[in-house]
Amino acid sequence: MFDRILRVFKLDRRVFAEIENDESATTQAVLVVTLVAITAVIGAVILLPFQLFLPFLRPDARGAGAILVSIVLTILTTYLNWSIWAAATYLVGTQLFKGRASFTGMLRVLGFAYAPRMLGIIPCIGAIIGAIWSLIAGYFAIREGHGLDDLATLVTIVVGWILTLVIQAFISAIPGFGLFASIF
């Protein structure tokens, strides 16, 4: 698993074809997303002491309860975002371009494409760099997973990303999910 993660960081395209065809890699993909969620939480916790000096970083809610809720929601939204992204790119790739990936295959390859988001352990800038790197890895994952050409892959990732944002906006509009959506 760690060899695959390193290959994802190196943007080795072949690793995604390997992952897509390895059904046992589904559990590994879940573990990668779990590591991403944990590193995001650690990055947020590292940032806590600086909130005294940087008022714009202070959360609206205070106390240990708010921190615990934030941790749980960070973990849940990491899984939710991964699932939505996989579903959106699966649907776009298969319906518009007759891609060959299965939904679980998309979950696997995009779960590993999430690996660069582990840079979220570095407060502020790590999350941004990790998200961009993950998007690039996602391009290769979708290309290899669906077996699409470059243009079809680009359209799939853009339309999938837009669908993901629309779904997240819809979820955030549901009463009671305002805090949930603030993490997106």
OpenMM code with the backbone's topology and positions (N, CA, C; nanometers):
from openmm import Vec3, app, unit

residues = "MET PHE ASP ARG ILE LEU ARG VAL PHE LYS LEU ASP ARG ARG VAL PHE ALA GLU ILE GLU ASN ASP GLU SER ALA THR THR GLN ALA VAL LEU VAL VAL THR LEU VAL ALA ILE THR ALA VAL ILE GLY ALA VAL ILE LEU LEU PRO PHE GLN LEU PHE LEU PRO PHE LEU ARG PRO ASP ALA ARG GLY ALA GLY ALA ILE LEU VAL SER ILE VAL LEU THR ILE LEU THR THR TYR LEU ASN TRP SER ILE TRP ALA ALA ALA THR TYR LEU VAL GLY THR GLN LEU PHE LYS GLY ARG ALA SER PHE THR GLY MET LEU ARG VAL LEU GLY PHE ALA TYR ALA PRO ARG MET LEU GLY ILE ILE PRO CYS ILE GLY ALA ILE ILE GLY ALA ILE TRP SER LEU ILE ALA GLY TYR PHE ALA ILE ARG GLU GLY HIS GLY LEU ASP ASP LEU ALA THR LEU VAL THR ILE VAL VAL GLY TRP ILE LEU THR LEU VAL ILE GLN ALA PHE ILE SER ALA ILE PRO GLY PHE GLY LEU PHE ALA SER ILE PHE".split()
positions = [
    Vec3(0.0822, -0.1189, 0.0000),
    Vec3(0.0000, 0.0000, 0.0000),
    Vec3(0.0871, 0.1260, 0.0000),
    Vec3(0.1906, 0.1286, 0.0840),
    Vec3(0.2743, 0.2480, 0.0919),
    Vec3(0.3536, 0.2698, -0.0365),
    Vec3(0.3913, 0.1602, -0.1028),
    Vec3(0.4577, 0.1728, -0.2325),
    Vec3(0.3635, 0.2400, -0.3328),
    Vec3(0.2368, 0.2016, -0.3302),
    Vec3(0.1388, 0.2629, -0.4196),
    Vec3(0.1189, 0.4109, -0.3874),
    Vec3(0.1150, 0.4437, -0.2600),
    Vec3(0.0996, 0.5836, -0.2195),
    Vec3(0.2168, 0.6663, -0.2731),
    Vec3(0.3381, 0.6134, -0.2590),
    Vec3(0.4559, 0.6838, -0.3113),
    Vec3(0.4477, 0.7011, -0.4623),
    Vec3(0.4000, 0.5995, -0.5297),
    Vec3(0.3860, 0.6082, -0.6752),
    Vec3(0.2791, 0.7099, -0.7145),
    Vec3(0.1747, 0.7229, -0.6326),
    Vec3(0.0734, 0.8261, -0.6580),
    Vec3(0.1366, 0.9641, -0.6418),
    Vec3(0.2153, 0.9821, -0.5355),
    Vec3(0.2833, 1.1105, -0.5153),
    Vec3(0.3750, 1.1432, -0.6338),
    Vec3(0.4332, 1.0396, -0.6946),
    Vec3(0.5205, 1.0590, -0.8107),
    Vec3(0.4398, 1.0737, -0.9401),
    Vec3(0.3066, 1.0626, -0.9293),
    Vec3(0.2147, 1.0698, -1.0433),
    Vec3(0.2452, 0.9631, -1.1483),
    Vec3(0.2751, 0.8424, -1.0996),
    Vec3(0.2990, 0.7269, -1.1852),
    Vec3(0.1640, 0.6771, -1.2366),
    Vec3(0.1382, 0.6974, -1.3643),
    Vec3(0.0081, 0.6624, -1.4232),
    Vec3(-0.0222, 0.5132, -1.4119),
    Vec3(0.0795, 0.4314, -1.4211),
    Vec3(0.0585, 0.2858, -1.4205),
    Vec3(0.0000, 0.2361, -1.2898),
    Vec3(0.0246, 0.3068, -1.1797),
    Vec3(-0.0260, 0.2603, -1.0507),
    Vec3(-0.1787, 0.2629, -1.0483),
    Vec3(-0.2382, 0.3560, -1.1221),
    Vec3(-0.3843, 0.3654, -1.1218),
    Vec3(-0.4495, 0.2498, -1.1975),
    Vec3(-0.3886, 0.2061, -1.3063),
    Vec3(-0.4395, 0.0890, -1.3781),
    Vec3(-0.4281, -0.0343, -1.2889),
    Vec3(-0.3179, -0.0440, -1.2179),
    Vec3(-0.2940, -0.1550, -1.1254),
    Vec3(-0.4001, -0.1562, -1.0139),
    Vec3(-0.4264, -0.0389, -0.9563),
    Vec3(-0.5235, -0.0261, -0.8470),
    Vec3(-0.6645, -0.0561, -0.8970),
    Vec3(-0.6964, -0.0051, -1.0153),
    Vec3(-0.8312, -0.0237, -1.0698),
    Vec3(-0.8621, -0.1716, -1.0909),
    Vec3(-0.7621, -0.2489, -1.1278),
    Vec3(-0.7820, -0.3913, -1.1544),
    Vec3(-0.7657, -0.4795, -1.0309),
    Vec3(-0.7238, -0.4242, -0.9196),
    Vec3(-0.6999, -0.5013, -0.7976),
    Vec3(-0.8144, -0.4784, -0.6985),
    Vec3(-0.9099, -0.5702, -0.6981),
    Vec3(-1.0263, -0.5542, -0.6107),
    Vec3(-0.9888, -0.5523, -0.4632),
    Vec3(-0.8772, -0.6124, -0.4275),
    Vec3(-0.8351, -0.6099, -0.2868),
    Vec3(-0.7851, -0.4716, -0.2457),
    Vec3(-0.7645, -0.3838, -0.3427),
    Vec3(-0.7158, -0.2488, -0.3129),
    Vec3(-0.8267, -0.1569, -0.2619),
    Vec3(-0.9510, -0.2032, -0.2604),
    Vec3(-1.0607, -0.1208, -0.2088),
    Vec3(-1.0373, -0.0884, -0.0614),
    Vec3(-0.9987, -0.1878, 0.0164),
    Vec3(-0.9696, -0.1654, 0.1577),
    Vec3(-0.8520, -0.0700, 0.1728),
    Vec3(-0.7521, -0.0854, 0.0887),
    Vec3(-0.6374, 0.0050, 0.0926),
    Vec3(-0.6804, 0.1488, 0.0612),
    Vec3(-0.7704, 0.1653, -0.0352),
    Vec3(-0.8191, 0.2996, -0.0697),
    Vec3(-0.8915, 0.3628, 0.0488),
    Vec3(-0.9699, 0.2823, 0.1194),
    Vec3(-1.0378, 0.3330, 0.2402),
    Vec3(-0.9336, 0.3764, 0.3429),
    Vec3(-0.8268, 0.2992, 0.3579),
    Vec3(-0.7207, 0.3353, 0.4518),
    Vec3(-0.6496, 0.4637, 0.4103),
    Vec3(-0.6293, 0.4830, 0.2805),
    Vec3(-0.5670, 0.6069, 0.2322),
    Vec3(-0.6553, 0.7256, 0.2672),
    Vec3(-0.7854, 0.7138, 0.2424),
    Vec3(-0.8781, 0.8239, 0.2742),
    Vec3(-0.8816, 0.8467, 0.4254),
    Vec3(-0.8713, 0.7407, 0.5022),
    Vec3(-0.8663, 0.7541, 0.6482),
    Vec3(-0.7407, 0.8305, 0.6902),
    Vec3(-0.6273, 0.7983, 0.6300),
    Vec3(-0.5031, 0.8712, 0.6597),
    Vec3(-0.5162, 1.0188, 0.6221),
    Vec3(-0.5829, 1.0463, 0.5116),
    Vec3(-0.6058, 1.1850, 0.4701),
    Vec3(-0.6888, 1.2575, 0.5757),
    Vec3(-0.7950, 1.1929, 0.6222),
    Vec3(-0.8809, 1.2549, 0.7247),
    Vec3(-0.8026, 1.2797, 0.8533),
    Vec3(-0.7226, 1.1827, 0.8931),
    Vec3(-0.6444, 1.1965, 1.0171),
    Vec3(-0.5421, 1.3091, 1.0038),
    Vec3(-0.4739, 1.3166, 0.8902),
    Vec3(-0.3745, 1.4228, 0.8740),
    Vec3(-0.4409, 1.5603, 0.8670),
    Vec3(-0.5625, 1.5674, 0.8112),
    Vec3(-0.6356, 1.6950, 0.8097),
    Vec3(-0.6691, 1.7385, 0.9516),
    Vec3(-0.7104, 1.6438, 1.0342),
    Vec3(-0.7407, 1.6744, 1.1747),
    Vec3(-0.6136, 1.7186, 1.2469),
    Vec3(-0.5038, 1.6466, 1.2263),
    Vec3(-0.3770, 1.6835, 1.2912),
    Vec3(-0.3342, 1.8235, 1.2475),
    Vec3(-0.3469, 1.8530, 1.1192),
    Vec3(-0.3125, 1.9859, 1.0696),
    Vec3(-0.3966, 2.0946, 1.1351),
    Vec3(-0.5246, 2.0659, 1.1545),
    Vec3(-0.6124, 2.1630, 1.2209),
    Vec3(-0.5751, 2.1791, 1.3681),
    Vec3(-0.5378, 2.0700, 1.4338),
    Vec3(-0.4989, 2.0757, 1.5748),
    Vec3(-0.3675, 2.1524, 1.5904),
    Vec3(-0.2753, 2.1319, 1.4968),
    Vec3(-0.1483, 2.2056, 1.5012),
    Vec3(-0.1745, 2.3554, 1.4929),
    Vec3(-0.2777, 2.3931, 1.4190),
    Vec3(-0.3106, 2.5333, 1.3988),
    Vec3(-0.3747, 2.5982, 1.5215),
    Vec3(-0.4315, 2.5175, 1.6112),
    Vec3(-0.5039, 2.5721, 1.7272),
    Vec3(-0.4244, 2.6718, 1.8115),
    Vec3(-0.2985, 2.6461, 1.8491),
    Vec3(-0.2266, 2.7440, 1.9328),
    Vec3(-0.2092, 2.8810, 1.8668),
    Vec3(-0.2067, 2.8831, 1.7333),
    Vec3(-0.1870, 3.0092, 1.6626),
    Vec3(-0.3133, 3.0942, 1.6578),
    Vec3(-0.4267, 3.0352, 1.6943),
    Vec3(-0.5522, 3.1085, 1.6899),
    Vec3(-0.5557, 3.2228, 1.7905),
    Vec3(-0.4753, 3.2150, 1.8937),
    Vec3(-0.4686, 3.3241, 1.9903),
    Vec3(-0.4095, 3.4494, 1.9274),
    Vec3(-0.3156, 3.4295, 1.8338),
    Vec3(-0.2441, 3.5416, 1.7736),
    Vec3(-0.3012, 3.5832, 1.6385),
    Vec3(-0.3772, 3.4942, 1.5775),
    Vec3(-0.4355, 3.5225, 1.4466),
    Vec3(-0.5879, 3.5129, 1.4572),
    Vec3(-0.6555, 3.6208, 1.4904),
    Vec3(-0.7993, 3.6164, 1.5161),
    Vec3(-0.8826, 3.5629, 1.3998),
    Vec3(-0.8356, 3.5813, 1.2761),
    Vec3(-0.9148, 3.5345, 1.1626),
    Vec3(-0.9185, 3.3818, 1.1541),
    Vec3(-0.8340, 3.3126, 1.2307),
    Vec3(-0.8352, 3.1663, 1.2330),
    Vec3(-0.9269, 3.1092, 1.3399),
    Vec3(-0.9785, 3.1952, 1.4274),
    Vec3(-1.0618, 3.1466, 1.5368),
    Vec3(-1.1959, 3.0962, 1.4859),
    Vec3(-1.2365, 2.9773, 1.5294),
    Vec3(-1.3693, 2.9292, 1.4911),
    Vec3(-1.4762, 3.0067, 1.5677),
    Vec3(-1.5970, 3.0098, 1.5119),
    Vec3(-1.7074, 3.0783, 1.5794),
    Vec3(-1.7461, 3.0063, 1.7078),
    Vec3(-1.7476, 2.8738, 1.7022),
    Vec3(-1.7843, 2.7963, 1.8205),
    Vec3(-1.6597, 2.7743, 1.9065),
    Vec3(-1.6763, 2.7741, 2.0370),
    Vec3(-1.5635, 2.7602, 2.1291),
    Vec3(-1.5769, 2.6310, 2.2109),
    Vec3(-1.4644, 2.5897, 2.2650),
    Vec3(-1.4648, 2.4800, 2.3604),
    Vec3(-1.4315, 2.3456, 2.3008),
    Vec3(-1.4130, 2.2504, 2.3909),
    Vec3(-1.3740, 2.1151, 2.3528),
    Vec3(-1.4830, 2.0467, 2.2708),
    Vec3(-1.6086, 2.0744, 2.3030),
    Vec3(-1.7192, 2.0144, 2.2278),
    Vec3(-1.7163, 2.0561, 2.0824),
    Vec3(-1.6894, 2.1839, 2.0583),
    Vec3(-1.6825, 2.2340, 1.9207),
    Vec3(-1.5647, 2.1725, 1.8467),
    Vec3(-1.4549, 2.1533, 1.9167),
    Vec3(-1.3370, 2.0918, 1.8541),
    Vec3(-1.3672, 1.9469, 1.8186),
    Vec3(-1.4328, 1.8751, 1.9093),
    Vec3(-1.4689, 1.7358, 1.8836),
    Vec3(-1.5643, 1.7256, 1.7642),
    Vec3(-1.6629, 1.8132, 1.7593),
    Vec3(-1.7567, 1.8143, 1.6466),
    Vec3(-1.6813, 1.8425, 1.5174),
    Vec3(-1.5895, 1.9366, 1.5208),
    Vec3(-1.5101, 1.9705, 1.4026),
    Vec3(-1.4272, 1.8514, 1.3557),
    Vec3(-1.3692, 1.7779, 1.4487),
    Vec3(-1.2895, 1.6595, 1.4145),
    Vec3(-1.3770, 1.5544, 1.3473),
    Vec3(-1.4913, 1.5254, 1.4084),
    Vec3(-1.5826, 1.4241, 1.3526),
    Vec3(-1.6315, 1.4665, 1.2145),
    Vec3(-1.6685, 1.5928, 1.2005),
    Vec3(-1.7187, 1.6405, 1.0716),
    Vec3(-1.6097, 1.6423, 0.9653),
    Vec3(-1.4865, 1.6707, 1.0048),
    Vec3(-1.3756, 1.6662, 0.9089),
    Vec3(-1.3595, 1.5248, 0.8547),
    Vec3(-1.3649, 1.4276, 0.9431),
    Vec3(-1.3516, 1.2874, 0.9019),
    Vec3(-1.4693, 1.2461, 0.8129),
    Vec3(-1.5914, 1.2796, 0.8542),
    Vec3(-1.7095, 1.2428, 0.7754),
    Vec3(-1.7103, 1.3099, 0.6380),
    Vec3(-1.6761, 1.4367, 0.6328),
    Vec3(-1.6783, 1.5053, 0.5038),
    Vec3(-1.5679, 1.4565, 0.4111),
    Vec3(-1.4573, 1.4101, 0.4669),
    Vec3(-1.3527, 1.3522, 0.3825),
    Vec3(-1.4079, 1.2301, 0.3095),
    Vec3(-1.4761, 1.1424, 0.3827),
    Vec3(-1.5370, 1.0246, 0.3202),
    Vec3(-1.6485, 1.0632, 0.2243),
    Vec3(-1.7295, 1.1592, 0.2628),
    Vec3(-1.8399, 1.2032, 0.1778),
    Vec3(-1.7878, 1.2634, 0.0476),
    Vec3(-1.6883, 1.3512, 0.0564),
    Vec3(-1.6316, 1.4129, -0.0638),
    Vec3(-1.5730, 1.3082, -0.1577),
    Vec3(-1.5033, 1.2121, -0.1010),
    Vec3(-1.4452, 1.1042, -0.1813),
    Vec3(-1.5551, 1.0272, -0.2547),
    Vec3(-1.6612, 0.9923, -0.1833),
    Vec3(-1.7720, 0.9155, -0.2424),
    Vec3(-1.8432, 0.9944, -0.3515),
    Vec3(-1.8679, 1.1223, -0.3252),
    Vec3(-1.9356, 1.2066, -0.4242),
    Vec3(-1.8488, 1.2213, -0.5489),
    Vec3(-1.7199, 1.2469, -0.5293),
    Vec3(-1.6293, 1.2617, -0.6434),
    Vec3(-1.6253, 1.1329, -0.7259),
    Vec3(-1.6177, 1.0190, -0.6602),
    Vec3(-1.6145, 0.8910, -0.7313),
    Vec3(-1.7453, 0.8680, -0.8067),
    Vec3(-1.8580, 0.8961, -0.7435),
    Vec3(-1.9874, 0.8756, -0.8092),
    Vec3(-2.0032, 0.9692, -0.9290),
    Vec3(-1.9666, 1.0949, -0.9102),
    Vec3(-1.9811, 1.1925, -1.0193),
    Vec3(-1.8938, 1.1555, -1.1382),
    Vec3(-1.7682, 1.1209, -1.1129),
    Vec3(-1.6790, 1.0878, -1.2243),
    Vec3(-1.7142, 0.9525, -1.2857),
    Vec3(-1.7674, 0.8628, -1.2061),
    Vec3(-1.8150, 0.7352, -1.2600),
    Vec3(-1.9301, 0.7597, -1.3574),
    Vec3(-2.0288, 0.8393, -1.3117),
    Vec3(-2.1458, 0.8652, -1.3960),
    Vec3(-2.1092, 0.9414, -1.5229),
    Vec3(-2.0293, 1.0448, -1.5100),
    Vec3(-1.9899, 1.1235, -1.6276),
    Vec3(-1.9087, 1.0368, -1.7238),
    Vec3(-1.8109, 0.9652, -1.6715),
    Vec3(-1.7250, 0.8825, -1.7568),
    Vec3(-1.8002, 0.7721, -1.8278),
    Vec3(-1.8904, 0.7059, -1.7576),
    Vec3(-1.9624, 0.5946, -1.8206),
    Vec3(-2.0778, 0.6418, -1.9091),
    Vec3(-2.1482, 0.7460, -1.8674),
    Vec3(-2.2653, 0.7904, -1.9432),
    Vec3(-2.2301, 0.8773, -2.0637),
    Vec3(-2.1329, 0.9659, -2.0500),
    Vec3(-2.0971, 1.0547, -2.1615),
    Vec3(-1.9937, 0.9937, -2.2550),
    Vec3(-1.8997, 0.9183, -2.1988),
    Vec3(-1.7870, 0.8728, -2.2802),
    Vec3(-1.7721, 0.7213, -2.2864),
    Vec3(-1.8692, 0.6493, -2.2322),
    Vec3(-1.8657, 0.5017, -2.2338),
    Vec3(-1.7387, 0.4471, -2.1693),
    Vec3(-1.6964, 0.5132, -2.0589),
    Vec3(-1.5808, 0.4661, -1.9835),
    Vec3(-1.6061, 0.3269, -1.9287),
    Vec3(-1.5000, 0.2563, -1.8977),
    Vec3(-1.5116, 0.1157, -1.8594),
    Vec3(-1.5036, 0.0898, -1.7092),
    Vec3(-1.4819, 0.1918, -1.6291),
    Vec3(-1.4629, 0.1706, -1.4850),
    Vec3(-1.5939, 0.1327, -1.4164),
    Vec3(-1.5809, 0.0538, -1.3116),
    Vec3(-1.6952, 0.0270, -1.2239),
    Vec3(-1.6946, 0.1337, -1.1146),
    Vec3(-1.8051, 0.1430, -1.0423),
    Vec3(-1.8090, 0.2413, -0.9336),
    Vec3(-1.7027, 0.2101, -0.8292),
    Vec3(-1.6888, 0.0824, -0.7919),
    Vec3(-1.5868, 0.0483, -0.6915),
    Vec3(-1.4463, 0.0716, -0.7464),
    Vec3(-1.4288, 0.0534, -0.8768),
    Vec3(-1.2998, 0.0841, -0.9377),
    Vec3(-1.2678, 0.2324, -0.9263),
    Vec3(-1.3696, 0.3182, -0.9472),
    Vec3(-1.3494, 0.4629, -0.9309),
    Vec3(-1.3201, 0.4966, -0.7852),
    Vec3(-1.3893, 0.4316, -0.6922),
    Vec3(-1.3599, 0.4536, -0.5503),
    Vec3(-1.2147, 0.4196, -0.5196),
    Vec3(-1.1678, 0.3085, -0.5746),
    Vec3(-1.0296, 0.2661, -0.5481),
    Vec3(-0.9292, 0.3669, -0.6021),
    Vec3(-0.9407, 0.3995, -0.7316),
    Vec3(-0.8388, 0.4866, -0.7905),
    Vec3(-0.8442, 0.6273, -0.7327),
    Vec3(-0.9646, 0.6780, -0.7072),
    Vec3(-0.9741, 0.8126, -0.6505),
    Vec3(-0.9393, 0.8140, -0.5020),
    Vec3(-0.9599, 0.7014, -0.4336),
    Vec3(-0.9143, 0.6922, -0.2947),
    Vec3(-0.7639, 0.7087, -0.2868),
    Vec3(-0.6928, 0.6435, -0.3779),
    Vec3(-0.5472, 0.6593, -0.3816),
    Vec3(-0.5078, 0.7977, -0.4326),
    Vec3(-0.5873, 0.8530, -0.5246),
    Vec3(-0.5578, 0.9880, -0.5745),
    Vec3(-0.5717, 1.0919, -0.4628),
    Vec3(-0.6415, 1.0577, -0.3562),
    Vec3(-0.6541, 1.1460, -0.2395),
    Vec3(-0.5243, 1.1540, -0.1594),
    Vec3(-0.4317, 1.0614, -0.1810),
    Vec3(-0.3096, 1.0532, -0.0999),
    Vec3(-0.2359, 1.1860, -0.0837),
    Vec3(-0.2189, 1.2663, -0.1893),
    Vec3(-0.1475, 1.3938, -0.1693),
    Vec3(-0.2157, 1.4878, -0.0691),
    Vec3(-0.3413, 1.4657, -0.0415),
    Vec3(-0.4104, 1.5489, 0.0569),
    Vec3(-0.3579, 1.5253, 0.1979),
    Vec3(-0.2727, 1.4240, 0.2138),
    Vec3(-0.2081, 1.4039, 0.3433),
    Vec3(-0.1188, 1.5221, 0.3783),
    Vec3(-0.0846, 1.6015, 0.2796),
    Vec3(-0.0075, 1.7226, 0.3054),
    Vec3(-0.0871, 1.8222, 0.3894),
    Vec3(-0.2155, 1.7952, 0.4092),
    Vec3(-0.2994, 1.8775, 0.4958),
    Vec3(-0.2499, 1.8813, 0.6390),
    Vec3(-0.1567, 1.7937, 0.6715),
    Vec3(-0.0961, 1.7968, 0.8045),
    Vec3(-0.0173, 1.9263, 0.8242),
    Vec3(0.0241, 1.9865, 0.7133),
    Vec3(0.0929, 2.1159, 0.7180),
    Vec3(-0.0152, 2.2230, 0.7143),
    Vec3(-0.0336, 2.2962, 0.8216),
    Vec3(-0.1435, 2.3931, 0.8267),
    Vec3(-0.1426, 2.4914, 0.7093),
    Vec3(-0.2596, 2.5255, 0.6663),
    Vec3(-0.2879, 2.6237, 0.5598),
    Vec3(-0.2373, 2.5794, 0.4234),
    Vec3(-0.1124, 2.5980, 0.3951),
    Vec3(-0.0573, 2.5766, 0.2609),
    Vec3(-0.0543, 2.4288, 0.2211),
    Vec3(-0.0361, 2.3397, 0.3163),
    Vec3(-0.0319, 2.1966, 0.2862),
    Vec3(-0.1617, 2.1465, 0.2271),
    Vec3(-0.2727, 2.1940, 0.2797),
    Vec3(-0.4033, 2.1522, 0.2292),
    Vec3(-0.4249, 2.2000, 0.0861),
    Vec3(-0.3786, 2.3200, 0.0562),
    Vec3(-0.3951, 2.3747, -0.0789),
    Vec3(-0.3091, 2.2974, -0.1786),
    Vec3(-0.1823, 2.2773, -0.1436),
    Vec3(-0.0917, 2.2026, -0.2317),
    Vec3(-0.1419, 2.0595, -0.2487),
    Vec3(-0.1840, 1.9983, -0.1385),
    Vec3(-0.2358, 1.8617, -0.1440),
    Vec3(-0.3591, 1.8494, -0.2316),
    Vec3(-0.4485, 1.9474, -0.2250),
    Vec3(-0.5701, 1.9438, -0.3065),
    Vec3(-0.5374, 1.9543, -0.4553),
    Vec3(-0.4450, 2.0419, -0.4904),
    Vec3(-0.4055, 2.0571, -0.6311),
    Vec3(-0.3367, 1.9302, -0.6809),
    Vec3(-0.2453, 1.8788, -0.6003),
    Vec3(-0.1735, 1.7554, -0.6357),
    Vec3(-0.2722, 1.6395, -0.6501),
    Vec3(-0.3690, 1.6341, -0.5601),
    Vec3(-0.4709, 1.5299, -0.5634),
    Vec3(-0.5573, 1.5411, -0.6892),
    Vec3(-0.5872, 1.6627, -0.7309),
    Vec3(-0.6660, 1.6833, -0.8524),
    Vec3(-0.5888, 1.6328, -0.9751),
    Vec3(-0.4583, 1.6580, -0.9773),
    Vec3(-0.3745, 1.6082, -1.0875),
    Vec3(-0.3694, 1.4554, -1.0846),
    Vec3(-0.3506, 1.3999, -0.9658),
    Vec3(-0.3518, 1.2534, -0.9519),
    Vec3(-0.4890, 1.1981, -0.9917),
    Vec3(-0.5949, 1.2717, -0.9573),
    Vec3(-0.7303, 1.2307, -0.9947),
    Vec3(-0.7480, 1.2248, -1.1455),
    Vec3(-0.6850, 1.3177, -1.2158),
    Vec3(-0.6889, 1.3161, -1.3626),
    Vec3(-0.6328, 1.1827, -1.4144),
    Vec3(-0.5156, 1.1445, -1.3635),
    Vec3(-0.4549, 1.0192, -1.4074),
    Vec3(-0.5390, 0.8988, -1.3640),
    Vec3(-0.5962, 0.9079, -1.2442),
    Vec3(-0.6795, 0.7982, -1.1939),
    Vec3(-0.8023, 0.7781, -1.2821),
    Vec3(-0.8675, 0.8876, -1.3174),
    Vec3(-0.9871, 0.8792, -1.4014),
    Vec3(-0.9511, 0.8325, -1.5420),
    Vec3(-0.8406, 0.8821, -1.5940),
    Vec3(-0.7961, 0.8425, -1.7288),
    Vec3(-0.7699, 0.6927, -1.7340),
    Vec3(-0.6956, 0.6437, -1.6370),
    Vec3(-0.6633, 0.5006, -1.6344),
    Vec3(-0.7840, 0.4161, -1.5960),
    Vec3(-0.8622, 0.4644, -1.5000),
    Vec3(-0.9784, 0.3881, -1.4545),
    Vec3(-1.0830, 0.3690, -1.5627),
    Vec3(-1.1105, 0.4744, -1.6368),
    Vec3(-1.2123, 0.4676, -1.7419),
    Vec3(-1.1556, 0.4275, -1.8775),
    Vec3(-1.0240, 0.4424, -1.8956),
    Vec3(-0.9646, 0.4137, -2.0258),
    Vec3(-1.0006, 0.5202, -2.1286),
    Vec3(-1.0054, 0.6453, -2.0864),
    Vec3(-1.0447, 0.7555, -2.1736),
    Vec3(-0.9242, 0.8262, -2.2326),
    Vec3(-0.9483, 0.9033, -2.3409),
    Vec3(-0.8418, 0.9866, -2.3955),
    Vec3(-0.8315, 1.1140, -2.3104),
    Vec3(-0.7343, 1.1991, -2.3429),
    Vec3(-0.7081, 1.3178, -2.2604),
    Vec3(-0.8264, 1.4134, -2.2539),
    Vec3(-0.8902, 1.4419, -2.3675),
    Vec3(-1.0014, 1.5367, -2.3695),
    Vec3(-1.1213, 1.4834, -2.2911),
    Vec3(-1.1550, 1.3577, -2.3120),
    Vec3(-1.2676, 1.2983, -2.2392),
    Vec3(-1.2385, 1.2951, -2.0890),
    Vec3(-1.1140, 1.2695, -2.0531),
    Vec3(-1.0756, 1.2704, -1.9119),
    Vec3(-1.0900, 1.4102, -1.8543),
    Vec3(-1.0442, 1.5099, -1.9266),
    Vec3(-1.0545, 1.6486, -1.8802),
    Vec3(-1.2001, 1.6895, -1.8616),
    Vec3(-1.2855, 1.6570, -1.9580),
    Vec3(-1.4280, 1.6894, -1.9455),
    Vec3(-1.4884, 1.6144, -1.8272),
    Vec3(-1.4523, 1.4883, -1.8111),
    Vec3(-1.5044, 1.4085, -1.6997),
    Vec3(-1.4661, 1.4688, -1.5656),
    Vec3(-1.3413, 1.5108, -1.5520),
    Vec3(-1.2976, 1.5658, -1.4235),
    Vec3(-1.3623, 1.7017, -1.3973),
    Vec3(-1.3773, 1.7851, -1.5009),
    Vec3(-1.4394, 1.9169, -1.4820),
    Vec3(-1.5877, 1.9024, -1.4505),
    Vec3(-1.6600, 1.8228, -1.5307),
    Vec3(-1.8030, 1.8039, -1.5063),
    Vec3(-1.8238, 1.7322, -1.3728),
    Vec3(-1.7393, 1.6344, -1.3424),
    Vec3(-1.7480, 1.5654, -1.2132),
    Vec3(-1.7260, 1.6597, -1.0968),
    Vec3(-1.6312, 1.7505, -1.1124),
    Vec3(-1.6014, 1.8495, -1.0083),
    Vec3(-1.7198, 1.9435, -0.9895),
    Vec3(-1.7792, 1.9890, -1.1009),
    Vec3(-1.8954, 2.0778, -1.0918),
    Vec3(-2.0130, 2.0051, -1.0263),
    Vec3(-2.0383, 1.8807, -1.0658),
    Vec3(-2.1452, 1.8022, -1.0026),
    Vec3(-2.1198, 1.7859, -0.8529),
    Vec3(-1.9944, 1.7620, -0.8168),
    Vec3(-1.9590, 1.7476, -0.6758),
    Vec3(-1.9900, 1.8762, -0.5995),
    Vec3(-1.9557, 1.9909, -0.6566),
    Vec3(-1.9845, 2.1192, -0.5910),
    Vec3(-2.1353, 2.1422, -0.5769),
    Vec3(-2.2115, 2.1073, -0.6803),
    Vec3(-2.3568, 2.1246, -0.6749),
    Vec3(-2.4167, 2.0363, -0.5661),
    Vec3(-2.3731, 1.9119, -0.5592),
    Vec3(-2.4239, 1.8200, -0.4564),
    Vec3(-2.3867, 1.8705, -0.3173),
    Vec3(-2.2636, 1.9175, -0.3018),
    Vec3(-2.2207, 1.9701, -0.1720),
    Vec3(-2.3008, 2.0943, -0.1353),
    Vec3(-2.3310, 2.1807, -0.2326),
    Vec3(-2.4118, 2.3002, -0.2059),
    Vec3(-2.5530, 2.2602, -0.1647),
    Vec3(-2.6076, 2.1590, -0.2290),
    Vec3(-2.7405, 2.1099, -0.1939),
    Vec3(-2.7420, 2.0563, -0.0508),
    Vec3(-2.6413, 1.9775, -0.0159),
    Vec3(-2.6324, 1.9221, 0.1199),
    Vec3(-2.6193, 2.0344, 0.2221),
    Vec3(-2.5417, 2.1364, 0.1891),
    Vec3(-2.5226, 2.2465, 0.2837),
    Vec3(-2.6490, 2.3287, 0.3020),
    Vec3(-2.7416, 2.3226, 0.2048),
    Vec3(-2.8661, 2.3988, 0.2138),
    Vec3(-2.9702, 2.3293, 0.3008),
    Vec3(-2.9474, 2.2036, 0.3333),
    Vec3(-3.0412, 2.1290, 0.4177),
    Vec3(-3.0312, 2.1832, 0.5595),
    Vec3(-3.1447, 2.2201, 0.6200),
    Vec3(-3.1390, 2.2732, 0.7574),
    Vec3(-3.0676, 2.1767, 0.8521),
    Vec3(-2.9795, 2.2337, 0.9326),
    Vec3(-2.9047, 2.1539, 1.0278),
    Vec3(-2.7681, 2.1093, 0.9776),
    Vec3(-2.7448, 2.1281, 0.8481),
    Vec3(-2.6171, 2.0853, 0.7911),
    Vec3(-2.5247, 2.2036, 0.7642),
    Vec3(-2.5578, 2.3220, 0.8128),
    Vec3(-2.4748, 2.4401, 0.7901),
    Vec3(-2.3322, 2.4217, 0.8386),
    Vec3(-2.3151, 2.3681, 0.9614),
    Vec3(-2.1819, 2.3437, 1.0144),
    Vec3(-2.1140, 2.2359, 0.9328),
    Vec3(-2.1913, 2.1341, 0.8933),
    Vec3(-2.1394, 2.0238, 0.8135),
    Vec3(-2.0810, 2.0772, 0.6830),
    Vec3(-2.1529, 2.1678, 0.6204),
    Vec3(-2.1111, 2.2204, 0.4912),
    Vec3(-1.9934, 2.3167, 0.5038),
    Vec3(-1.9725, 2.3749, 0.6199),
    Vec3(-1.8663, 2.4735, 0.6345),
    Vec3(-1.7283, 2.4120, 0.6149),
    Vec3(-1.7182, 2.2821, 0.6224),
    Vec3(-1.5900, 2.2147, 0.6072),
    Vec3(-1.5595, 2.1888, 0.4607),
    Vec3(-1.6612, 2.1883, 0.3749),
    Vec3(-1.6396, 2.1630, 0.2324),
    Vec3(-1.5518, 2.2686, 0.1827),
] * unit.nanometer
topology = app.Topology()
chain = topology.addChain("A")
for resn in residues:
    res = topology.addResidue(resn, chain)
    for name in ("N", "CA", "C"):
        topology.addAtom(name, app.Element.getBySymbol(name[0]), res)
